[in-house]
Amino acid sequence: MLVCMRTTLNLADGLMAAVKAKASDEGRTATSIVEEALRAYLTAGRTASPVEPLPSWGSPDGRVLVDLEDEDAVWAALDEPA
C-alpha cells in the first residue's frame, strides 16, 4: 500500500506558476514535478545555493515590526487582529 503525507509548502508565486506550466507541458501533475525535483536534490547531495536574505519590514522610524526570517513572528503577526 502506498502511503503519502499531505503537507503545505509556501512557495513563491512565480515558482509555483513555473511548476504548473512544466507539469501541463509534460502531461503530469505539479506534485510529480515537485517530488521529482526534491528527490533529485536530495540524492545529489549538494548544498543549497546561497540566497539573498529576506527583507525586514518596519515602521518609518526604522523599528522592525516583523523579521521575515522568523517564521513564528510572521505567523503571529498574521494572526493579530487588524
C-alpha positions as CSV (number, residue, x, y, z in Angstrom):
1,M,0.0,0.0,0.0
2,L,1.3,3.4,-0.9
3,V,1.3,5.9,2.0
4,C,1.6,9.6,1.2
5,M,1.8,12.6,3.5
6,R,-0.1,15.7,2.8
7,T,1.8,18.9,3.6
8,T,1.7,22.6,2.8
9,L,4.6,24.4,1.2
10,N,4.9,28.1,1.0
11,L,6.4,28.7,-2.5
12,A,6.9,31.9,-4.4
13,D,4.0,32.5,-6.9
14,G,6.4,32.6,-9.9
15,L,8.0,29.3,-8.8
16,M,4.6,27.6,-8.5
17,A,3.5,29.0,-11.8
18,A,6.6,27.5,-13.5
19,V,6.0,24.1,-11.8
20,K,2.3,24.1,-13.1
21,A,3.4,25.2,-16.6
22,K,6.0,22.4,-16.8
23,A,3.5,19.9,-15.4
24,S,1.0,20.9,-18.0
25,D,3.5,20.8,-20.9
26,E,4.5,17.3,-19.8
27,G,1.0,16.0,-19.0
28,R,2.0,15.4,-15.4
29,T,0.9,16.7,-12.0
30,A,2.5,19.6,-10.2
31,T,3.0,17.1,-7.3
32,S,5.1,14.8,-9.5
33,I,7.3,17.6,-10.7
34,V,8.0,18.8,-7.1
35,E,8.6,15.3,-5.9
36,E,11.0,14.5,-8.7
37,A,12.9,17.8,-8.1
38,L,13.1,17.1,-4.3
39,R,14.3,13.5,-4.9
40,A,17.0,14.7,-7.4
41,Y,18.1,17.4,-5.0
42,L,18.3,15.0,-2.0
43,T,20.2,12.3,-3.9
44,A,22.7,14.7,-5.5
45,G,24.0,15.6,-2.0
46,R,24.7,19.1,-2.9
47,T,24.1,22.1,-0.7
48,A,21.5,24.8,-1.4
49,S,22.8,27.8,-3.4
50,P,23.1,31.0,-1.3
51,V,20.0,33.2,-1.5
52,E,19.7,36.9,-0.6
53,P,18.3,37.5,2.9
54,L,14.7,38.3,3.2
55,P,13.9,42.0,3.8
56,S,12.6,43.1,7.2
57,W,9.7,45.5,7.2
58,G,9.3,48.1,9.8
59,S,7.9,51.5,10.8
60,P,9.1,54.8,9.3
61,D,11.3,55.4,12.3
62,G,13.3,52.3,11.4
63,R,11.9,49.9,14.1
64,V,11.5,46.4,12.6
65,L,7.9,45.2,13.0
66,V,8.3,41.7,11.6
67,D,11.5,39.8,10.9
68,L,10.6,37.7,7.9
69,E,13.3,35.1,8.7
70,D,11.4,34.4,12.0
71,E,8.5,32.1,10.9
72,D,6.8,32.2,14.3
73,A,6.9,36.0,14.3
74,V,5.4,36.2,10.8
75,W,2.6,33.8,11.8
76,A,2.0,35.7,15.0
77,A,1.7,39.0,13.0
78,L,-0.7,37.4,10.6
79,D,-2.9,36.2,13.4
80,E,-3.1,39.6,15.0
81,P,-6.4,41.5,14.5
82,A,-6.2,44.3,12.0
